[in-house]
Structures are given as structure tokens and as C-alpha cells.
Amino acid sequence: MIASRTPLRISFCGGGTDFKDYYARHGGAVLSTAIDQYVYLIANKRFEKGIRLGYSQTEIIDRRQQVRHPLFNACMKAAGIDSGIELLSLADIPSKGSGLGSSSSFAVGLLNVLHAYQGKKKPARSLAEQACHVEIGLLREPIGKQDQYAAAFGGLNLFEFNPDETVSVHPVRCSKNSLRELDANLLLFFTGLTRDSKSVLAKQKKNTKKNLVFLHLLKALAYDAYDALHADDLTRFGNLLHKNWLLKKRLAANVSNPLIDQYYARALKAGAVGGKICGSGNGGFLAFYCEKRRQNALRQALRPLKETPFSLEEGGSRIVYEED
């Protein structure tokens, strides 16, 4: 039995510039962090022939070609496994519509455990590249490349998406005190709204040419926020989060909605410096940067939203259990 653990992520600035339609011409950049909320994948040799899958549903089939779950099917194909295995997925946060990159964390974690099951150890870059191939190449999902790299590498990073398809990873180097303060001042709240991220992302992808000016500005904000963290200027970082959110809403009409706008306005009034909806938008989790002395007021202002405590996660996808 082998188990992998793969972190979810919060994207701060630059989202949308990791789409090929944009970075292939202009290069993209995203600042994000992994968090200590995880997706777990467990692989075990099946006593009987065939395949057993456990997720929100159960599948018992003879061979990989019969698998209904798209990511299980495509990842097994990519790893070269067709039968004789049992796979189980678990998650700390419900995966549907969270905006925390759960689908890509699932893909990275599944590929990691499938390779480990075959006695192979894959580095983070290889896992990220293969997950991109599965989600974008095989499944034709209307998504970018940031989530796969955040899940595979972990940590707090600026990712640069280059026109030649390479990805440069720049870890944020700030003081330990600033990192602790950032960790303490980031808060996450579930809106209670789940959404189909594919429809939101497809709309943003379709609008790439029309949104070039906004995308250029979002990319610049990713670099500005990276510089702010390097300079230990967390207030500036929070302000840049706010600017990023205002620009993000310009990408498509379905990025936000009146309820999200209402909660966001309440948060700013209560003392949050800045924030954003996580992921593509229109539901899932709201993230805020708020100094400690204002956090109780923020929590009161956002009632009855459920707060999800978390910490920054330095590590990426890893094998956490292995037994012959």
C-alpha cells in the first residue's frame, strides 16, 4: 500500500496569465502558496483482477478503458497502468468548486502514487509537467498551468510561464518574521457557494484577446507582490491583493456575483487590507490579508461564513506511506 499527500494552494496575483493563449505570446507570472490542506491518494494491489476506485462514487471494473472518472482514467493511462489496482481518494476540503486547485492537486498526487506503486520516484517538475499533459493535453480542460506546479513544488513561489513552455520557479525569500506574520494574517472563508470552474475559466479563456490590457496588469501585480514580500512589506502585499481582485473581476462577468461582492465589502470595512476569491471565481473560498488586531472584527463581519484555519505549506506532493 502506498499513499501520497498533495497540498492545495492559494493563488495571490497573476491568475489568468498561465493560460497558453496568453503566455505563449507574452509570458505569464503567478504568485501563489501551497497550504496545509491536502488531497490524499492511496494505491494498493488488488487481490482480484480488475480495478476498484473509491472517491465520491465507487467503480469496480475490469480494465482502465472502462473507468468513468476522467482524471483516474487519464492518469492511469499516462502512468501505464491498466488493471490489478485499487485506488482511493480523500481530501481535507470538499473538492468540487473550492477554488483551491483541488483537481490539479488530485492529478499530481495520483500520478505521484501511481509512479511510486511501480517503484519509480518522479521529481516535482516531472509530476507538474505530466499533470499538465493529462489535464490540458489529454482531457482538454480550459485551465492554466499554475495549479499543477503549485501542487508539485509546494511552498510560496513566483511561477513564470515562458513562451517556450518552460516554467521558472522562484521561491519567495523573505525574513522568518515576515513569513510568520504572513501566515498569521491570511484568513480563508468558505462562501457556501460551489461553482463549475470550467465555465468560468472557459469564459476567461475566450476573452483573452479582449482582456490583454488587464492580463498585462495582473502579471505586473504578481511581480510587484513578489517584490513586496522580498522587502518584508506585508501591507503593500495586502494592497496588491485588493488591486488584483479588482482587475480579476474585469476578466469575465461571472468571476464574481452580488453576494461575493457584499462579503468582500464587509471584509474591507472590518479592516481587511485586501483579498480575493480563490481560483477562477464565482464561489468557493474567499482569502483575506488582515492584521491580527482586526481579525475578530473580520470574523464577525463575515458571519455566517465558515472559516477554515490553515498554515503555509513548504512541501509539495510527497509519498507519506509505503508498505510492501
LOVEXDO-718404 format. One record per residue (C-alpha): residue number from 1; residue in three letters; x negated, y, z negated. Coordinates in pm, whole numbers, plus 50000, padded with zeros to 5 digits. Each point is the difference from the previous one (the first is absolute). Layout:
NUM	ala	X	Y	Z $
...
END
This chain:
1	met	50000	50000	50000 $
2	ile	49873	50345	50094 $
3	ala	50147	50342	49915 $
4	ser	49923	50346	50134 $
5	arg	50085	50334	49841 $
6	thr	50029	50307	50222 $
7	pro	50070	50357	49884 $
8	leu	50268	50235	50123 $
9	arg	49902	50356	50085 $
10	ile	50102	50365	49974 $
11	ser	49917	50209	50305 $
12	phe	49930	50363	49911 $
13	cys	49923	50195	50319 $
14	gly	49967	49937	50372 $
15	gly	50271	49739	50051 $
16	gly	50110	49981	50363 $
17	thr	49651	50061	50139 $
18	asp	49926	49626	49969 $
19	phe	50231	49923	50294 $
20	lys	49814	49900	50315 $
21	asp	50197	50254	50205 $
22	tyr	49825	50267	49793 $
23	tyr	49657	49868	49894 $
24	ala	49915	49863	50347 $
25	arg	49982	50360	50124 $
26	his	49922	50206	49692 $
27	gly	49874	49772	49724 $
28	gly	50201	49963	49680 $
29	ala	49932	50028	49627 $
30	val	50194	49885	49694 $
31	leu	49921	50040	49629 $
32	ser	50151	49726	49784 $
33	thr	49951	49791	49689 $
34	ala	50070	49641	49909 $
35	ile	50202	49951	49680 $
36	asp	50034	49720	49745 $
37	gln	50329	49875	50138 $
38	tyr	49946	49685	50203 $
39	val	50120	49749	50254 $
40	tyr	49905	49639	49920 $
41	leu	49970	49717	50252 $
42	ile	49955	49639	49890 $
43	ala	49894	49716	50229 $
44	asn	50008	49631	49915 $
45	lys	49959	49680	50199 $
46	arg	50342	49849	50059 $
47	phe	50044	49640	49886 $
48	glu	50245	49937	50281 $
49	lys	49947	50096	50361 $
50	gly	50127	50330	50127 $
51	ile	50020	50345	49844 $
52	arg	50178	50144	49699 $
53	leu	50027	50378	49962 $
54	gly	50129	50182	49694 $
55	tyr	50087	50370	50011 $
56	ser	50345	50157	49961 $
57	gln	50112	49690	50190 $
58	thr	49869	49645	50027 $
59	glu	49897	49841	50327 $
60	ile	49917	49630	50040 $
61	ile	49894	49923	50355 $
62	asp	49781	49762	50196 $
63	arg	49760	50240	50169 $
64	arg	49894	50363	50018 $
65	gln	50191	50073	50322 $
66	gln	50328	49948	49809 $
67	val	49920	50257	49729 $
68	arg	50261	50277	49997 $
69	his	49810	50253	49787 $
70	pro	49802	50209	50254 $
71	leu	49697	50076	49782 $
72	phe	49964	49644	49870 $
73	asn	50022	49872	50358 $
74	ala	49755	50250	50150 $
75	cys	49744	49976	49717 $
76	met	50004	49620	50012 $
77	lys	49949	50020	50376 $
78	ala	49709	50243	49957 $
79	ala	49840	49776	49735 $
80	gly	50050	49685	50206 $
81	ile	50227	49813	49757 $
82	asp	50301	49817	50141 $
83	ser	50116	49755	49731 $
84	gly	49929	49823	49671 $
85	ile	50017	50305	49774 $
86	glu	50221	50160	49737 $
87	leu	49997	50380	49968 $
88	leu	50162	50220	49736 $
89	ser	50017	50380	49980 $
90	leu	50062	50211	49688 $
91	ala	49985	50376	49943 $
92	asp	49992	50242	49706 $
93	ile	50231	50239	50186 $
94	pro	50287	49901	50233 $
95	ser	49843	50020	50343 $
96	lys	50289	50118	50213 $
97	gly	49982	50372	50071 $
98	ser	49761	50091	49717 $
99	gly	49775	50224	50210 $
100	leu	49695	49856	49823 $
101	gly	49866	49802	50295 $
102	ser	50134	49666	49880 $
103	ser	50033	49839	50344 $
104	ser	49635	50061	50081 $
105	ser	49893	49891	49649 $
106	phe	50197	49682	50065 $
107	ala	49824	49948	50335 $
108	val	49653	50066	49858 $
109	gly	50062	49780	49695 $
110	leu	50147	49717	50208 $
111	leu	49708	50002	50243 $
112	asn	49759	50006	49706 $
113	val	50158	49696	49835 $
114	leu	50035	49809	50329 $
115	his	49632	50046	50080 $
116	ala	49900	49907	49644 $
117	tyr	50221	49690	50028 $
118	gln	49777	49897	50291 $
119	gly	49682	50072	49807 $
120	lys	49927	50331	50172 $
121	lys	49925	50330	49829 $
122	lys	50092	50305	50206 $
123	pro	49866	50351	49923 $
124	ala	50238	50292	49951 $
125	arg	49943	50146	50346 $
126	ser	50073	49668	50169 $
127	leu	50324	49958	49801 $
128	ala	50112	50354	50087 $
129	glu	49923	49957	50369 $
130	gln	50179	49666	50018 $
131	ala	50303	50136	49813 $
132	cys	50018	50288	50251 $
133	his	49983	49746	50283 $
134	val	50285	49800	49844 $
135	glu	50232	50290	49917 $
136	ile	49930	50235	50289 $
137	gly	49867	49764	50268 $
138	leu	50207	49683	49954 $
139	leu	50316	50130	49834 $
140	arg	50006	50340	50176 $
141	glu	50095	50180	49680 $
142	pro	50026	50382	50043 $
143	ile	49745	50066	49728 $
144	gly	49654	50148	49951 $
145	lys	49678	49848	49866 $
146	gln	49961	50164	49660 $
147	asp	50185	49746	49785 $
148	gln	49797	49699	50110 $
149	tyr	49672	50174	49917 $
150	ala	50127	50132	49666 $
151	ala	50109	49648	49902 $
152	ala	49679	49831	50111 $
153	phe	49749	50253	49862 $
154	gly	50181	50128	49691 $
155	gly	49878	50311	49821 $
156	leu	50047	50370	50071 $
157	asn	49884	50070	50356 $
158	leu	50013	50221	50303 $
159	phe	50056	49778	50304 $
160	glu	49904	50137	50341 $
161	phe	50167	49837	50301 $
162	asn	49774	50047	50299 $
163	pro	50098	50004	50370 $
164	asp	49778	49694	50063 $
165	glu	50218	49797	49754 $
166	thr	49735	49998	49726 $
167	val	50095	50113	49651 $
168	ser	49762	50189	49770 $
169	val	50050	49959	49625 $
170	his	49888	50285	49771 $
171	pro	50048	49932	49625 $
172	val	50085	50308	49796 $
173	arg	49712	50096	49771 $
174	cys	50128	50214	49715 $
175	ser	49904	50016	49634 $
176	lys	50123	49732	49761 $
177	asn	50193	50264	49807 $
178	ser	50177	50116	50316 $
179	leu	50081	49642	50097 $
180	arg	50151	49937	49656 $
181	glu	50196	50325	50022 $
182	leu	50127	49915	50347 $
183	asp	50107	49658	49876 $
184	ala	50183	50155	49704 $
185	asn	50168	50275	50204 $
186	leu	50146	49790	50282 $
187	leu	50356	49879	49938 $
188	leu	50220	49772	50207 $
189	phe	50381	49990	50001 $
190	phe	50233	49767	50189 $
191	thr	50276	50192	50178 $
192	gly	50234	49702	50004 $
193	leu	50019	50038	50376 $
194	thr	49864	49734	50233 $
195	arg	49959	50069	50367 $
196	asp	49901	49834	50323 $
197	ser	49647	50136	50038 $
198	lys	49986	49875	50358 $
199	ser	50272	50241	50113 $
200	val	49834	50294	49822 $
201	leu	49657	49914	50140 $
202	ala	50134	49934	50348 $
203	lys	50150	50349	50003 $
204	gln	49671	50153	49885 $
205	lys	49807	49799	50260 $
206	lys	50237	50115	50274 $
207	asn	49945	50363	49895 $
208	thr	49617	49983	50006 $
209	lys	49952	50234	50296 $
210	lys	50258	50246	49873 $
211	asn	49843	49996	49653 $
212	leu	49635	50046	50099 $
213	val	49962	50331	49817 $
214	phe	50143	49854	49678 $
215	leu	49786	49686	50031 $
216	his	49685	50208	50045 $
217	leu	50089	50188	49682 $
218	leu	50073	49676	49810 $
219	lys	49660	49864	50100 $
220	ala	49832	50320	49882 $
221	leu	50180	49966	49665 $
222	ala	49854	49651	49955 $
223	tyr	49649	50147	50026 $
224	asp	50094	50295	49777 $
225	ala	50138	49767	49731 $
226	tyr	49689	49782	50025 $
227	asp	49783	50309	49949 $
228	ala	50217	50116	49708 $
229	leu	49949	49668	49821 $
230	his	49626	50011	50066 $
231	ala	49997	50349	49846 $
232	asp	50200	49876	49698 $
233	asp	50273	50252	50087 $
234	leu	50312	49803	49914 $
235	thr	50237	50298	50002 $
236	arg	49902	50067	50360 $
237	phe	50054	49631	50074 $
238	gly	50354	50025	49860 $
239	asn	50072	50309	50208 $
240	leu	49878	49820	50312 $
241	leu	50239	49713	49924 $
242	his	50283	50253	50009 $
243	lys	49882	50144	50331 $
244	asn	49971	49650	50143 $
245	trp	50360	49923	49903 $
246	leu	50133	50318	50160 $
247	leu	49819	49912	50324 $
248	lys	50099	49632	49983 $
249	lys	50367	50098	49999 $
250	arg	49946	50173	50334 $
251	leu	49906	49674	50175 $
252	ala	50355	49862	50019 $
253	ala	50344	50085	49866 $
254	asn	50024	49670	49811 $
255	val	49683	50042	49790 $
256	ser	50202	50154	49716 $
257	asn	50365	50039	49903 $
258	pro	50197	50236	49773 $
259	leu	49966	49777	49692 $
260	ile	49622	49971	50034 $
261	asp	49973	50376	50058 $
262	gln	50206	50058	49686 $
263	tyr	49777	49777	49786 $
264	tyr	49688	50160	50146 $
265	ala	50125	50351	49920 $
266	arg	50081	49893	49643 $
267	ala	49649	49859	49961 $
268	leu	49831	50322	50111 $
269	lys	50223	50204	49771 $
270	ala	49906	49772	49709 $
271	gly	49629	50057	50059 $
272	ala	49873	49754	50262 $
273	val	49724	50161	50209 $
274	gly	50084	49796	50308 $
275	gly	50126	49667	50121 $
276	lys	50147	49802	50286 $
277	ile	50217	49709	50093 $
278	cys	49777	49695	50044 $
279	gly	49967	49837	50339 $
280	ser	50204	50094	50304 $
281	gly	50271	50176	49798 $
282	asn	50376	50005	49941 $
283	gly	49986	49778	49691 $
284	gly	49775	49788	49783 $
285	phe	49771	50169	49747 $
286	leu	49926	50363	49922 $
287	ala	49645	50077	49884 $
288	phe	49905	50319	49814 $
289	tyr	49689	50167	49868 $
290	cys	50096	50154	49665 $
291	glu	49782	50112	49710 $
292	lys	50044	49814	49671 $
293	arg	50170	50288	49816 $
294	arg	50279	50013	50262 $
295	gln	50061	49630	50044 $
296	asn	50280	49957	49746 $
297	ala	50187	50289	50162 $
298	leu	49951	49832	50337 $
299	arg	50137	49671	49869 $
300	gln	50306	50177	49861 $
301	ala	50056	50185	50328 $
302	leu	49991	49678	50201 $
303	arg	50238	49797	49784 $
304	pro	50139	49745	50080 $
305	leu	49717	49904	50239 $
306	lys	49794	49705	49878 $
307	glu	49636	50086	49933 $
308	thr	49746	49735	50095 $
309	pro	49681	50028	49790 $
310	phe	49684	49924	50195 $
311	ser	49626	50058	50015 $
312	leu	49756	50043	50285 $
313	glu	49853	49673	50123 $
314	glu	49636	49980	50105 $
315	gly	50019	49657	50163 $
316	gly	50165	49879	50317 $
317	ser	50146	49662	50087 $
318	arg	49828	49721	49810 $
319	ile	50030	49632	49922 $
320	val	50098	49981	49633 $
321	tyr	50055	49625	49958 $
322	glu	49850	49697	50168 $
323	glu	50030	49636	49901 $
324	asp	49923	49687	50198 $
END
